[in-house]
Amino acid sequence: MVMDIQTSFLDRLFESGLLIDTGVDGLYGRSAQFEDVIAAFERLIDRFGGADGAEVIRFPSGMNRAFFETSGYMKSFPQLAGTVHSFCGNELDHMSLLKCMEVGEDWTKDQEATDIVLTPAACYPLYPTVAKRGPLPESGALFDLQSYCFRHEPSKDPARQQLFRMREYVCMGTAKHVTDFRQSWMSRGVEMMTAVGLEITIDVANDPFFGRAGKMLANNQRDQKLKFELLIPITSSAKPTACMSFNYHQDAFGAKWGLNLEDGSVAHTACVGFGLERIALALLHHHGLNTVAWPESVRKALWG
């Protein structure tokens, strides 16, 4: 039943031209109207967070493979990772590749890994970048990020895309500083979604850790309330979609990357993430596929 609802909504998005079918589940083109919704919501984010004085950084959708390996992502989420491979052979290898393509065989088997992997979350390139700068001030640091991210989980659910945009604020400092930051954004998140007419719930959550060991990590994450999600029904009321997340990493990233405060203590970090495509889909699902016909209060909140 849920799959039927997901497929029905996806078909409507295709038929309206809001999303463009590429033939791969979770990989879609976007129309001008869809992009306008995301741009308007990003301006709303700016109105709520702009005065905080975050340093704006925009990383590409690929990151340094060495940093990715150090991050430990493959220990926890190997099923979601995407690597970039390229042809590195000679002319004979090229002829063999073309022959494989001609007869329908696997032409990718001799591709070699490059120094780039697809960015799994907007904040992953940030930690080694900041660590290279040296100690953080006692007042901490705040960053505003946005990037296309990749997670290998093909699905007919339009809210579960393989390439999607993530907007983030990342806070670094003392434990109290970053947990206060997280709490303030949980309140802001509720206020923002209320302003655009979306019904939400916030609940404790966990990341999709891999394997049996991952179950223990997930339980620990929930028990310590390290992750909360802002949930909005899109294709299921019983299983609403996480459209924002509020994460406290304790000193895990600080210790891993050598992020220290001026007094030598290891920095704690926290982040708030916005799933921009998911928020746009939530708005389209709840208010209709024609943005001109949306409630005046919602249009005012987004477009002024």
C-alpha positions in Angstrom: 0.0 0.0 0.0 2.8 2.4 0.9 4.6 1.5 -2.3 1.5 2.3 -4.3 1.2 5.7 -2.6 4.8 6.5 -3.3 4.6 5.4 -6.9 1.4 7.4 -7.4 2.9 10.6 -6.0 6.1 10.1 -8.1 3.9 9.6 -11.2 2.1 12.8 -10.5 5.4 14.7 -10.1 6.5 13.3 -13.4 3.2 14.1 -15.1 3.3 17.7 -13.8 6.9 18.1 -14.9 8.1 19.0 -11.4 10.5 16.1 -11.5 12.0 14.6 -14.7 12.4 10.8 -15.0 16.0 9.7 -15.9 15.3 6.0 -15.9 17.1 5.5 -12.6 15.1 5.3 -9.3 16.1 8.2 -7.1 17.9 10.2 -9.8 15.7 13.0 -11.1 15.8 16.2 -13.0 14.0 19.2 -11.4 11.8 21.9 -13.1 12.1 25.6 -12.6 9.0 25.5 -10.3 10.6 22.8 -8.1 13.8 24.8 -7.9 11.9 27.9 -7.0 10.4 26.2 -4.0 13.8 25.1 -2.8 15.3 28.6 -3.4 12.4 30.1 -1.4 12.9 27.7 1.5 16.6 28.4 1.6 15.8 32.1 1.9 13.6 31.2 4.8 16.5 29.3 6.4 18.6 32.4 5.9 16.1 34.6 7.7 16.2 32.3 10.7 19.9 31.6 10.8 21.5 34.4 8.9 22.0 36.7 11.9 24.1 34.0 13.7 27.1 35.0 11.6 28.0 31.5 10.3 30.9 31.2 7.8 29.4 30.2 4.5 31.2 27.4 2.6 30.0 25.5 -0.4 31.8 22.2 -1.1 31.3 20.2 -4.4 29.4 16.9 -4.5 32.7 15.0 -4.5 35.2 14.9 -1.6 38.8 13.8 -1.0 38.9 10.0 -0.8 41.6 10.1 1.9 39.4 12.3 4.1 36.5 9.9 3.4 38.5 6.9 4.5 39.6 8.7 7.6 36.1 9.6 8.5 35.1 6.0 9.2 32.0 6.2 6.9 32.7 2.8 5.4 32.7 1.2 8.9 29.2 2.4 9.6 27.5 2.9 6.2 29.2 0.9 3.4 25.8 0.2 1.8 25.3 3.9 1.1 28.7 5.0 -0.2 29.4 6.0 -3.7 32.9 6.0 -5.2 34.1 7.6 -8.5 36.0 5.2 -10.8 37.6 6.0 -14.2 39.3 4.4 -17.1 43.1 4.4 -16.6 44.2 1.9 -19.2 46.1 1.9 -22.5 44.8 1.6 -26.1 44.5 -2.2 -25.9 42.5 -1.8 -22.7 40.3 0.8 -24.4 39.6 -1.6 -27.3 38.7 -4.3 -24.8 36.3 -1.9 -23.0 34.6 -1.0 -26.3 34.2 -4.7 -27.2 32.6 -5.3 -23.8 30.1 -2.5 -24.4 29.4 -3.7 -27.9 28.4 -7.2 -26.8 26.7 -6.1 -23.6 29.2 -7.3 -21.1 30.4 -5.5 -18.0 32.7 -2.7 -19.3 33.2 -1.3 -15.7 35.2 -4.2 -14.3 38.6 -2.7 -15.1 37.8 0.8 -14.0 40.0 2.1 -11.2 39.1 4.2 -8.1 40.0 7.9 -8.4 40.9 10.2 -5.5 37.3 11.4 -5.3 34.2 9.9 -3.6 30.7 11.2 -3.7 30.0 13.4 -0.7 27.7 11.5 1.7 26.8 14.5 3.9 27.5 18.2 3.4 29.5 18.4 6.6 32.0 15.6 5.9 34.6 17.8 4.0 34.3 20.5 6.7 36.0 18.8 9.6 39.5 18.2 8.0 39.3 21.7 6.4 38.7 23.4 9.8 41.3 21.2 11.5 44.0 22.5 9.2 43.4 26.0 10.4 44.6 25.2 13.9 42.8 25.7 17.3 39.3 27.0 17.4 38.6 30.2 19.4 37.0 29.7 22.9 33.8 31.1 21.5 33.7 28.1 19.0 32.8 28.3 15.3 29.7 28.1 13.2 29.5 27.1 9.5 26.7 27.3 6.8 27.0 24.5 4.2 25.0 23.2 1.2 25.9 20.4 -1.1 24.6 17.7 -3.3 25.0 14.4 -1.4 24.9 10.8 -2.6 23.5 7.7 -0.8 23.0 4.4 -2.7 19.4 3.5 -1.8 17.4 3.4 -5.0 13.7 3.7 -4.3 10.3 4.5 -5.9 9.7 6.9 -2.9 10.4 10.4 -4.4 11.5 11.5 -0.9 14.3 8.9 -0.9 16.6 10.1 -3.6 20.1 9.0 -4.4 21.4 12.5 -5.2 19.9 15.3 -3.2 20.8 18.6 -1.6 21.6 19.0 2.1 21.7 22.4 3.8 23.5 22.3 7.1 24.6 24.5 10.0 27.6 23.0 11.9 28.6 24.2 15.3 31.9 23.5 17.0 32.8 24.4 20.6 32.2 23.2 24.1 29.6 20.5 24.9 27.2 23.2 26.3 27.7 25.5 23.4 26.9 23.0 20.7 24.0 21.3 22.6 22.4 24.8 23.1 22.9 25.4 19.4 21.1 22.1 18.6 18.2 22.9 21.0 17.7 26.4 19.5 17.4 24.9 16.0 14.9 22.3 17.1 12.7 25.2 18.2 13.4 27.1 15.0 12.6 24.1 12.9 9.1 23.8 14.5 8.6 27.6 13.9 9.7 27.4 10.3 7.5 24.4 9.4 4.5 26.0 11.2 5.1 29.1 9.1 4.8 27.1 5.9 1.7 25.1 7.0 3.3 21.7 7.6 2.3 19.4 10.5 5.4 17.9 12.1 6.6 15.8 14.9 10.1 15.6 16.4 11.3 12.3 17.6 14.6 10.6 18.7 16.2 8.7 15.9 19.3 6.8 14.7 21.4 6.6 11.6 21.1 3.5 9.4 24.2 1.7 10.7 25.2 -1.4 8.8 25.1 -5.0 10.1 24.7 -6.6 13.6 27.3 -4.3 15.2 25.3 -1.4 13.7 22.3 -2.3 15.7 24.2 -1.7 18.9 25.5 1.6 17.6 21.9 2.6 16.7 20.6 1.7 20.1 23.4 3.6 21.8 22.6 6.7 19.6 18.9 6.5 20.6 19.6 5.9 24.3 21.9 8.9 24.5 19.5 11.0 22.4 22.3 12.1 20.1 20.0 12.4 17.1 16.5 13.9 16.7 14.5 14.1 13.4 11.7 16.5 12.4 9.2 14.2 10.6 6.6 15.2 8.1 4.1 12.8 6.4 4.8 12.8 2.6 3.9 9.3 1.2 2.9 7.7 4.6 1.3 9.0 7.7 2.3 5.9 9.6 6.0 6.4 8.6 6.6 10.1 8.1 9.7 11.3 6.4 12.7 12.9 8.2 13.0 16.4 6.7 15.4 17.9 9.3 17.9 16.3 11.7 19.5 17.6 14.8 22.7 15.8 15.7 25.1 15.9 18.6 28.4 14.2 17.8 29.9 14.7 21.2 33.7 14.9 20.7 33.8 12.1 18.1 34.7 14.3 15.1 36.9 16.6 17.3 39.0 13.6 18.4 39.1 12.1 14.9 40.2 15.2 13.1 42.2 17.0 15.9 39.7 19.8 16.3 40.8 21.5 19.5 39.8 24.7 21.3 42.4 27.3 22.3 42.7 25.7 25.8 43.7 22.4 24.3 40.4 20.6 25.0 38.8 18.6 22.2 36.0 20.4 20.5 32.5 19.0 20.5 30.3 19.3 17.4 26.7 19.4 16.4 24.8 20.0 13.2 21.3 20.7 11.9 20.5 19.3 8.5 17.7 20.3 6.1 16.8 17.8 3.3 15.9 20.3 0.7 14.2 18.0 -1.8 12.2 16.4 1.0 11.0 19.7 2.3 10.0 20.8 -1.2 8.1 17.5 -1.7 6.4 17.9 1.7 5.2 21.3 0.6 4.0 20.0 -2.8 2.3 17.0 -1.2 0.4 19.1 1.4 -0.4 22.2 -0.6 -0.7 20.9 -4.1 1.5 20.7 -7.2 0.6 24.3 -8.3 2.5 26.7 -6.1 0.4 29.6 -7.3 -2.6 28.1 -5.6 -0.9 27.5 -2.3 -2.4 29.3 0.8 -1.5 32.9 1.0 0.1 32.6 4.4 2.5 29.9 3.0 3.3 31.9 -0.1 4.0 35.0 2.1 6.3 33.0 4.4 8.3 31.7 1.4 8.1 34.5 -1.2 7.3 37.5 0.9 
